[in-house]
Structure formats: structure tokens, C-alpha cells
Amino acid sequence: MGSVLLNILFAIHIIGCLGVILLILLHSGRGGGISGLFSGMVDTFDGSGIVEKNLDRLTIIAGLLFAVTTIVLFILL
């Protein structure tokens, strides 16, 4: 039973790792980045697009998922 749960935790960890990598690469750099392709001309009051704000939220969630699974795996192994 413990081996199955550990394998599930490893799978969640790998999904979190790939998610963090993908979401960070989607963030805009100095030149607008890939995220500028999706947002179009829709901006909020502070100048950042709605898609950019959602991308920030998803990146934080993926980062937290990665951090929590890393700590749990460290404790269990």
C-alpha cells in the first residue's frame, strides 16, 4: 500500500515539475514573451493582462505543489 501511495506522490511531483517549467517559460520577458500572444489587447487597470495575472496564479500554485511534494518526499525517503 505504501509503495502505491509513493508512486502516486512521485507522479504528482513530476507533474508539478513539468508545470513549473512550462509556466515559467510562458511568462513574458522584456519583449512580451509567449504570454503576450494569448492576451491580445485586454489589459487591466495596472497595465498587466488578465491572462498574465492568471498565469502568475497558476505558476504560484504549481510552485507550491512542487515545494510540498519535495518536502513530503524528503521526509518519506
Sequence and secondary structure as in RCSB ss.txt:
>XXXX:A:sequence
MGSVLLNILFAIHIIGCLGVILLILLHSGRGGGISGLFSGMVDTFDGSGIVEKNLDRLTIIAGLLFAVTTIVLFI
LL
>XXXX:A:secstr
 HHHHHHHHHHHHHHHHHHHHHHHHHS  TT TTHHHHHTT B TTS BHHHHHHHHHHHHHHHHHHHHHHHHHH
H 
